[in-house]
Amino acid sequence: MTLKEKTISGLTWSFIDNFIGQGINFLVGIILARLLTPKEFGLIGMIAIFIAISQSFVNSGFSQALIRKQNANQTDYSTIFYFNMLVGIFFYLLLFVFAGYIANFFDEPQLKMLVRVLGIGIIINALTIIQTTTLTKNVNFKLQTKISVISGILSGLIGVALAYSGYGVWSLVWRTIAGYFVTSGLLWFWNRWKPIAVFSIQSLKELFSFGSKLLASGLIDTIYTNVYYLIIGKYFSANDLGYYTRAEMFKNLPSQNIQSVISKVSFPVLSSIQDDKTVLKTAYKKLIKSSMLITFVLMIGMAAVAEPMVITLVGVKWQPCIIYLQMLCFVGMLYPLHALNLNMLQVQGRSDLYLRLEIIKKMLAIPVIAVGIIWGVKIMILGMFVNSLFAYYLNSYYSGGFIGYSMSEQIKDILPSFCLAIFVGSIVFLTGYFMKVMPWIKLSIQIGLGSFLTFGICEILKIPDYIYIKEIVFDKLYKKRKQ
């Protein structure tokens, strides 16, 4: 399989995984939002940072180290598998012991049992990390997509059934645990990799020299991403946190999923051509331009239709989250750009620089958090946007230097896509603003108008990034018909 075929295959199946698999989770989330209250979602949000930090330690950056290592063998994989298991058990026990303190911190007694049950997922996830790593290294996202879809459907049905039966916040917990169990079971059933009875200290040290810096970087990023849950849950209320998490759920469907797709596919693909700077830069530019066209259109479009979308999908009781969602869309539209620039640092083996940048960027977030505590959630989100712009400057400045692709050149490449998205988004927003119809009718008209304008302008102006994506899609569909 050529580099182009490998990239297209990886992107295709990864997009299917994220936009169908995660689409199922999105639909389930909408149903649960109608059955449950903002407070119940807020309670899960309070736990998120503790679970996320534990998961970061379990992974420890070894997945990226194994993917980057050209000659990784069974000893490497098995060593990391056993290490992940030990770390997973350790952090679950740590959460079990400190669950009471977490409950006291938020003054929510029921968090004690919620933490202890939800923490089981850490151990289950530790079982699957190497399984997923081997598939990712081989750019086998087809199997991961299949598993993700099945897991999403089964765990979603469990969550909805429990919510409908009156289990409240526990329906969210058992849905999450069920998802871990199904994913882990299917990975072990369908993936052929099995550990061998070996543990190499030398292998652990070698991989840890690269992975440790990614662990520290990932840990800093995890704390930064989830600390807002901690701040809102502590200084405001479970309801406020519920509104914020619901806004994030909507925002993450396009932004975080595109980021996830780009990160998963670009790292193994770019790593395979890391020694050829010319080919590397060409592939890198295509990834940035095509992914940002999709991201800008979807994120700015979502901000434009936020009001009728929220009311139509989850009801009037979630209306306070609309302004959060509109603001978060502008924060999230840069996520894929961050991911690509940071992936380039990893491809170049500069995990030390990656770590240094993460420390600088997250230190700059401290004033944002302080401002949020004093002036409220909206000002805090505004600060997140400013911080995101500065983070892009740092990421692109250093990553671009390795292949001669500067920040100014990147901006020049993605500016047409941004202008297109702003133009279409403004028309869609103003159309909805002056319309006095039912929310679902307004939403349908806005989406139809936005789609018509976007595709029409791209076709008329023959925008290169659009043509590139269109050729990939048509090529894929043509090959499927021939099969």
C-alpha positions as CSV (number, residue, x, y, z in Angstrom):
1,M,0.0,0.0,0.0
2,T,1.4,3.4,-1.0
3,L,1.7,6.3,1.4
4,K,-1.3,8.0,-0.2
5,E,-3.4,4.9,-0.1
6,K,-2.4,4.3,3.5
7,T,-3.3,7.9,4.5
8,I,-6.6,7.8,2.7
9,S,-7.5,4.5,4.2
10,G,-6.6,5.6,7.6
11,L,-8.4,8.9,7.3
12,T,-11.5,7.2,5.9
13,W,-11.9,4.6,8.6
14,S,-10.9,7.0,11.3
15,F,-13.5,9.5,10.2
16,I,-16.1,6.8,10.1
17,D,-15.0,5.7,13.6
18,N,-15.3,9.3,15.0
19,F,-18.3,10.6,13.0
20,I,-20.4,7.4,13.1
21,G,-19.1,5.8,16.3
22,Q,-19.1,9.1,18.2
23,G,-22.3,10.1,16.4
24,I,-24.0,7.2,18.1
25,N,-22.6,8.5,21.5
26,F,-23.9,12.0,20.6
27,L,-27.4,10.7,19.9
28,V,-27.4,8.6,23.1
29,G,-26.2,11.8,24.9
30,I,-29.1,13.7,23.5
31,I,-31.6,11.1,24.7
32,L,-30.0,11.0,28.2
33,A,-30.0,14.8,28.3
34,R,-33.8,14.6,27.9
35,L,-34.2,11.9,30.6
36,L,-31.7,13.3,33.1
37,T,-31.0,16.7,34.7
38,P,-28.0,19.1,34.3
39,K,-26.9,18.3,37.9
40,E,-26.5,14.6,37.1
41,F,-24.2,15.4,34.2
42,G,-22.4,17.9,36.4
43,L,-21.7,15.2,39.0
44,I,-19.9,13.1,36.4
45,G,-18.0,16.2,35.3
46,M,-16.7,16.7,38.8
47,I,-15.0,13.2,38.6
48,A,-13.6,13.7,35.1
49,I,-10.3,15.2,36.0
50,F,-9.4,12.4,38.5
51,I,-10.2,9.7,36.0
52,A,-8.4,11.5,33.1
53,I,-5.2,12.0,35.1
54,S,-5.2,8.4,36.1
55,Q,-5.6,7.4,32.4
56,S,-2.6,9.6,31.5
57,F,-0.4,7.8,33.9
58,V,-1.6,4.4,32.7
59,N,-0.6,5.2,29.1
60,S,2.6,7.0,30.1
61,G,3.4,8.1,26.5
62,F,4.4,4.5,25.6
63,S,1.8,4.2,22.8
64,Q,3.5,7.0,20.9
65,A,6.9,5.6,21.6
66,L,5.9,2.2,20.3
67,I,4.3,3.7,17.1
68,R,7.4,5.8,16.4
69,K,9.9,3.0,17.0
70,Q,10.5,1.4,13.6
71,N,11.6,-2.0,14.9
72,A,9.3,-2.5,17.9
73,N,9.1,-6.2,18.8
74,Q,7.1,-8.5,21.0
75,T,9.3,-7.9,24.0
76,D,8.6,-4.1,23.7
77,Y,4.9,-4.6,23.5
78,S,4.6,-7.2,26.2
79,T,6.8,-5.2,28.6
80,I,4.6,-2.1,28.2
81,F,1.4,-4.2,28.5
82,Y,2.4,-5.5,31.9
83,F,3.6,-2.1,33.0
84,N,0.3,-0.5,32.0
85,M,-1.6,-3.2,34.0
86,L,0.4,-2.5,37.2
87,V,0.0,1.3,36.9
88,G,-3.8,0.8,36.2
89,I,-4.3,-1.2,39.3
90,F,-2.2,1.2,41.4
91,F,-4.2,4.3,40.3
92,Y,-7.5,2.5,40.8
93,L,-6.6,1.7,44.4
94,L,-5.4,5.3,44.8
95,L,-8.8,6.6,43.7
96,F,-10.6,4.1,45.9
97,V,-8.8,5.3,49.0
98,F,-9.2,9.0,48.2
99,A,-12.8,8.8,46.9
100,G,-14.1,10.2,50.2
101,Y,-11.9,13.2,50.1
102,I,-13.1,14.0,46.5
103,A,-16.7,13.8,47.7
104,N,-15.9,16.2,50.6
105,F,-14.0,18.6,48.3
106,F,-17.2,19.1,46.2
107,D,-19.5,18.7,49.2
108,E,-21.3,15.9,47.2
109,P,-21.5,12.7,49.4
110,Q,-22.6,10.5,46.5
111,L,-19.4,11.1,44.6
112,K,-17.6,8.6,46.9
113,M,-19.3,5.6,45.4
114,L,-19.4,7.1,41.9
115,V,-15.6,7.5,41.9
116,R,-15.0,3.9,43.2
117,V,-17.2,2.4,40.5
118,L,-16.2,4.6,37.6
119,G,-12.6,4.1,38.4
120,I,-12.8,0.4,37.4
121,G,-12.7,1.6,33.9
122,I,-9.0,2.6,34.4
123,I,-8.0,-1.1,34.9
124,I,-10.2,-2.2,31.9
125,N,-8.6,0.5,29.7
126,A,-5.1,-0.6,30.7
127,L,-5.9,-4.0,29.1
128,T,-6.6,-2.4,25.7
129,I,-3.9,0.2,25.2
130,I,-1.4,-2.1,23.5
131,Q,-4.2,-3.7,21.5
132,T,-5.1,-0.3,20.1
133,T,-1.5,0.7,19.7
134,T,-0.7,-2.3,17.4
135,L,-3.7,-1.5,15.2
136,T,-2.8,2.2,15.0
137,K,0.8,1.4,14.1
138,N,-0.5,-0.7,11.2
139,V,-3.0,2.1,10.3
140,N,-5.8,-0.5,10.8
141,F,-8.6,1.8,11.7
142,K,-11.3,-0.4,10.1
143,L,-11.3,-2.8,13.0
144,Q,-11.2,0.0,15.5
145,T,-14.2,1.5,13.8
146,K,-16.2,-1.7,13.9
147,I,-15.5,-2.1,17.6
148,S,-16.2,1.5,18.4
149,V,-19.6,1.3,16.7
150,I,-20.7,-1.9,18.4
151,S,-19.5,-0.6,21.8
152,G,-21.3,2.7,21.3
153,I,-24.6,1.0,20.5
154,L,-24.5,-1.6,23.3
155,S,-23.4,0.8,26.0
156,G,-25.8,3.5,24.8
157,L,-28.7,1.1,25.0
158,I,-27.7,0.2,28.6
159,G,-27.4,3.8,29.6
160,V,-30.8,4.8,28.1
161,A,-32.6,1.8,29.6
162,L,-31.2,2.6,33.1
163,A,-32.0,6.3,32.7
164,Y,-35.6,5.5,31.6
165,S,-35.9,3.2,34.6
166,G,-35.0,6.0,37.0
167,Y,-31.3,5.2,37.9
168,G,-30.3,8.8,37.4
169,V,-26.6,9.5,37.5
170,W,-25.8,5.8,37.7
171,S,-27.1,5.3,34.2
172,L,-24.1,7.5,33.1
173,V,-21.7,5.5,35.2
174,W,-22.8,2.0,34.0
175,R,-23.0,3.2,30.4
176,T,-19.3,4.2,30.7
177,I,-18.3,0.9,32.3
178,A,-20.2,-1.1,29.8
179,G,-18.4,0.7,27.0
180,Y,-15.0,-0.1,28.4
181,F,-15.9,-3.8,28.9
182,V,-17.3,-4.2,25.3
183,T,-14.4,-2.4,23.7
184,S,-11.8,-4.4,25.7
185,G,-13.5,-7.7,25.0
186,L,-13.8,-7.1,21.2
187,L,-10.2,-6.0,20.9
188,W,-9.0,-9.1,22.5
189,F,-11.3,-11.3,20.5
190,W,-10.6,-9.8,17.0
191,N,-7.0,-8.5,17.3
192,R,-4.4,-11.2,17.0
193,W,-1.8,-9.7,19.3
194,K,-1.2,-11.5,22.6
195,P,1.5,-10.7,25.2
196,I,4.3,-13.1,25.9
197,A,5.8,-14.0,29.3
198,V,8.6,-11.5,29.2
199,F,9.4,-8.2,30.9
200,S,12.4,-6.2,29.8
201,I,13.8,-3.4,32.0
202,Q,16.0,-2.4,29.1
203,S,13.0,-2.1,26.8
204,L,11.1,-0.1,29.4
205,K,14.0,2.3,29.9
206,E,14.4,2.8,26.1
207,L,10.8,3.6,25.5
208,F,10.4,5.6,28.6
209,S,13.2,8.0,27.5
210,F,10.9,9.2,24.8
211,G,7.5,8.4,26.4
212,S,8.2,10.0,29.7
213,K,8.3,13.5,28.2
214,L,5.0,12.7,26.4
215,L,3.6,11.5,29.7
216,A,4.5,14.8,31.4
217,S,3.1,16.7,28.4
218,G,-0.1,14.6,28.3
219,L,-0.5,15.0,32.1
220,I,-0.2,18.8,31.9
221,D,-2.7,18.9,28.9
222,T,-5.1,16.6,30.7
223,I,-5.0,18.8,33.9
224,Y,-5.5,21.9,31.7
225,T,-8.4,20.4,29.8
226,N,-10.2,19.1,32.8
227,V,-9.4,21.7,35.4
228,Y,-12.3,23.8,34.2
229,Y,-14.6,21.1,35.3
230,L,-13.0,21.2,38.7
231,I,-13.2,25.0,39.0
232,I,-16.8,25.2,37.8
233,G,-17.9,22.3,40.0
234,K,-16.2,23.8,43.1
235,Y,-16.9,27.5,42.8
236,F,-20.2,27.4,41.0
237,S,-22.7,24.5,41.0
238,A,-23.4,21.1,39.6
239,N,-26.0,22.7,37.3
240,D,-23.5,25.2,35.9
241,L,-21.1,22.3,35.3
242,G,-23.8,20.3,33.6
243,Y,-24.5,23.2,31.2
244,Y,-20.8,23.5,30.4
245,T,-20.3,19.8,29.8
246,R,-23.4,19.7,27.5
247,A,-21.9,22.6,25.5
248,E,-18.6,20.8,25.3
249,M,-20.4,17.6,24.1
250,F,-21.8,19.5,21.2
251,K,-18.5,21.3,20.5
252,N,-16.5,18.1,20.7
253,L,-18.5,16.2,18.1
254,P,-16.8,18.1,15.2
255,S,-13.7,19.6,16.8
256,Q,-12.3,16.9,19.1
257,N,-13.2,14.1,16.7
258,I,-11.4,15.8,13.8
259,Q,-8.5,16.3,16.1
260,S,-8.6,12.7,17.1
261,V,-8.7,11.5,13.5
262,I,-5.8,13.8,12.5
263,S,-3.7,12.8,15.5
264,K,-4.3,9.0,15.1
265,V,-3.6,8.9,11.4
266,S,-1.0,11.6,10.8
267,F,1.4,10.4,13.5
268,P,2.0,6.8,12.1
269,V,1.9,8.1,8.5
270,L,4.2,11.0,9.0
271,S,6.5,8.9,11.1
272,S,7.0,6.5,8.2
273,I,8.4,9.3,6.0
274,Q,10.2,11.3,8.7
275,D,13.6,11.0,6.9
276,D,12.4,12.6,3.6
277,K,11.8,16.3,4.4
278,T,10.3,17.2,1.0
279,V,7.7,14.4,1.0
280,L,7.0,15.1,4.7
281,K,6.3,18.8,4.1
282,T,4.0,18.1,1.1
283,A,2.0,15.5,3.1
284,Y,1.9,17.8,6.1
285,K,0.6,20.8,4.1
286,K,-2.2,18.7,2.6
287,L,-3.3,17.4,6.0
288,I,-3.4,20.9,7.5
289,K,-5.3,22.6,4.6
290,S,-7.9,19.9,4.1
291,S,-8.5,19.3,7.8
292,M,-8.9,23.0,8.6
293,L,-11.4,23.6,5.7
294,I,-13.6,20.9,7.3
295,T,-13.0,22.2,10.8
296,F,-13.7,25.9,10.1
297,V,-16.9,25.2,8.3
298,L,-18.3,22.8,10.9
299,M,-17.3,24.8,14.0
300,I,-18.3,28.3,12.8
301,G,-21.5,26.7,11.3
302,M,-22.3,25.1,14.7
303,A,-21.9,28.4,16.5
304,A,-24.3,30.0,13.9
305,V,-27.0,27.4,14.6
306,A,-26.4,26.8,18.3
307,E,-29.7,28.2,19.6
308,P,-32.2,26.2,17.5
309,M,-29.9,23.1,17.7
310,V,-29.8,23.0,21.5
311,I,-33.5,23.7,21.9
312,T,-34.5,21.1,19.3
313,L,-32.2,18.3,20.4
314,V,-32.1,18.5,24.2
315,G,-34.9,20.9,25.1
316,V,-35.5,24.3,26.7
317,K,-34.0,23.3,30.1
318,W,-30.6,23.3,28.5
319,Q,-30.9,26.8,27.0
320,P,-28.2,28.4,29.4
321,C,-25.6,26.3,27.6
322,I,-26.1,28.0,24.2
323,I,-23.8,30.9,24.8
324,Y,-21.1,28.5,26.3
325,L,-21.4,26.5,23.1
326,Q,-21.1,29.4,20.7
327,M,-17.9,30.6,22.5
328,L,-16.4,27.1,22.8
329,C,-16.8,26.6,19.0
330,F,-14.2,29.3,18.4
331,V,-11.9,27.7,21.0
332,G,-12.3,24.3,19.5
333,M,-11.8,25.3,15.9
334,L,-8.0,25.4,16.4
335,Y,-7.7,21.9,18.1
336,P,-6.8,20.0,14.9
337,L,-4.2,22.6,14.0
338,H,-2.6,22.2,17.5
339,A,-2.7,18.4,17.1
340,L,-0.9,18.5,13.7
341,N,1.8,20.9,14.9
342,L,2.4,18.9,18.0
343,N,2.5,15.6,16.1
344,M,5.3,17.1,14.0
345,L,7.4,17.5,17.1
346,Q,6.8,13.9,18.0
347,V,7.6,12.7,14.5
348,Q,10.9,14.6,14.8
349,G,11.6,12.9,18.1
350,R,11.5,16.2,20.0
351,S,9.4,15.1,23.0
352,D,11.6,17.3,25.1
353,L,10.5,20.4,23.2
354,Y,6.9,19.1,23.2
355,L,7.1,19.0,27.0
356,R,8.7,22.5,27.3
357,L,6.0,24.0,25.2
358,E,3.2,22.3,27.1
359,I,4.6,23.7,30.4
360,I,4.8,27.3,29.0
361,K,1.3,27.1,27.5
362,K,-0.3,25.7,30.6
363,M,1.4,28.2,32.9
364,L,-0.3,30.9,30.8
365,A,-3.7,29.3,31.5
366,I,-3.3,30.1,35.3
367,P,-4.5,33.7,34.9
368,V,-7.5,32.4,32.8
369,I,-8.6,30.1,35.6
370,A,-8.2,32.9,38.1
371,V,-10.3,35.2,35.9
372,G,-12.9,32.6,35.6
373,I,-13.2,32.2,39.4
374,I,-13.7,35.9,39.8
375,W,-15.7,37.0,36.8
376,G,-17.5,33.8,35.7
377,V,-17.6,31.0,33.1
378,K,-18.1,33.2,30.0
379,I,-15.0,35.3,30.7
380,M,-13.1,32.1,31.4
381,I,-14.0,30.7,28.0
382,L,-12.9,34.0,26.4
383,G,-9.6,33.6,28.1
384,M,-9.4,30.0,26.8
385,F,-9.7,31.4,23.2
386,V,-6.9,33.9,23.7
387,N,-4.7,31.2,25.2
388,S,-5.5,28.9,22.3
389,L,-4.3,31.6,19.8
390,F,-1.0,32.0,21.7
391,A,-0.6,28.2,21.9
392,Y,-0.9,28.0,18.1
393,Y,1.8,30.6,17.7
394,L,4.2,28.5,19.9
395,N,3.3,25.2,18.3
396,S,3.6,26.3,14.7
397,Y,6.8,28.4,15.3
398,Y,8.8,25.3,16.5
399,S,7.2,22.5,14.5
400,G,7.4,24.5,11.2
401,G,11.1,25.2,11.7
402,F,11.9,21.5,11.3
403,I,10.5,21.3,7.7
404,G,10.5,24.9,6.6
405,Y,6.8,25.4,7.0
406,S,6.4,28.6,9.0
407,M,3.4,29.9,10.8
408,S,2.9,32.7,8.3
409,E,2.8,30.1,5.5
410,Q,0.4,28.0,7.4
411,I,-1.9,31.0,8.0
412,K,-1.7,31.9,4.3
413,D,-2.8,28.3,3.4
414,I,-5.8,28.1,5.8
415,L,-7.0,31.8,5.6
416,P,-9.2,31.1,2.5
417,S,-11.0,28.4,4.4
418,F,-11.5,30.6,7.4
419,C,-12.9,33.5,5.3
420,L,-15.3,31.1,3.6
421,A,-16.5,29.7,6.9
422,I,-17.0,33.2,8.4
423,F,-18.9,34.4,5.4
424,V,-21.3,31.4,5.3
425,G,-21.6,31.3,9.1
426,S,-22.6,35.0,9.2
427,I,-25.3,34.6,6.6
428,V,-26.7,31.5,8.4
429,F,-26.7,33.2,11.8
430,L,-28.4,36.4,10.5
431,T,-31.0,34.3,8.7
432,G,-31.9,32.4,11.9
433,Y,-31.8,35.6,14.0
434,F,-34.6,37.3,11.9
435,M,-36.7,34.1,11.5
436,K,-39.7,33.7,13.9
437,V,-40.5,30.0,13.4
438,M,-40.3,26.8,15.4
439,P,-36.7,25.9,16.4
440,W,-36.6,22.7,14.4
441,I,-37.8,24.5,11.3
442,K,-35.2,27.2,11.8
443,L,-32.4,24.6,12.3
444,S,-33.4,22.8,9.1
445,I,-33.4,26.0,7.0
446,Q,-30.1,27.2,8.5
447,I,-28.4,23.8,7.8
448,G,-29.8,23.6,4.3
449,L,-28.7,27.2,3.5
450,G,-25.2,26.7,5.0
451,S,-24.6,23.5,3.0
452,F,-25.9,25.0,-0.2
453,L,-23.7,28.1,0.2
454,T,-20.6,26.2,1.2
455,F,-20.7,23.6,-1.6
456,G,-21.8,26.2,-4.1
457,I,-19.0,28.6,-3.4
458,C,-16.4,25.8,-3.3
459,E,-17.5,24.5,-6.7
460,I,-17.7,27.9,-8.4
461,L,-14.3,29.1,-7.0
462,K,-12.7,25.6,-7.4
463,I,-11.1,25.9,-4.0
464,P,-8.1,23.5,-4.1
465,D,-8.6,22.1,-0.6
466,Y,-12.2,21.3,-1.4
467,I,-11.2,19.7,-4.7
468,Y,-8.6,17.5,-2.9
469,I,-11.2,16.3,-0.4
470,K,-13.7,15.7,-3.1
471,E,-11.3,13.6,-5.2
472,I,-10.5,11.5,-2.2
473,V,-14.2,10.8,-1.4
474,F,-15.0,10.1,-5.1
475,D,-12.0,7.9,-5.5
476,K,-13.0,5.9,-2.4
477,L,-16.6,5.5,-3.6
478,Y,-15.4,4.5,-7.1
479,K,-13.1,1.8,-5.7
480,K,-15.9,0.5,-3.4
481,R,-18.3,0.2,-6.5
482,K,-15.6,-1.7,-8.4
483,Q,-15.3,-4.2,-5.5
